[in-house]
Amino acid sequence: MTDSALGERGLVGREAQVVLPLAADNPGKIRCNVDRKTVEMRARAVESGESFAIDDQVLIIDMEEGIALVARI
């Protein structure tokens, strides 16, 4: 496993805030705090048909090829 993959695994289980709207079939962007740093990353909803608006709070369920898979808290 690469350092990048290990770092991504550390994001699973963290809460994040949506900064660009997203859905399962339309990636957007989230922001979360990691080790006192603010990190933004691409994200999409883990559940088909679910979507999130700006400022929604989400939970990072998994990482897939650098994209966070998120669910409603």
C-alpha angles and dihedrals in degrees: 000000000000125000088250092055091047090051092049091052087057089063094059110106095023124123119237141180123237112239098171120032115258143183137178092272098032117055119215132168137275135192127214138164118248121178092340091310127110111233126192122196143163115269143176135191114268093213120070112244094020120120137180133210130214112291094019112139115233139178121232105234100175144341122239121184092331095314120113116230107213140189136191115275 
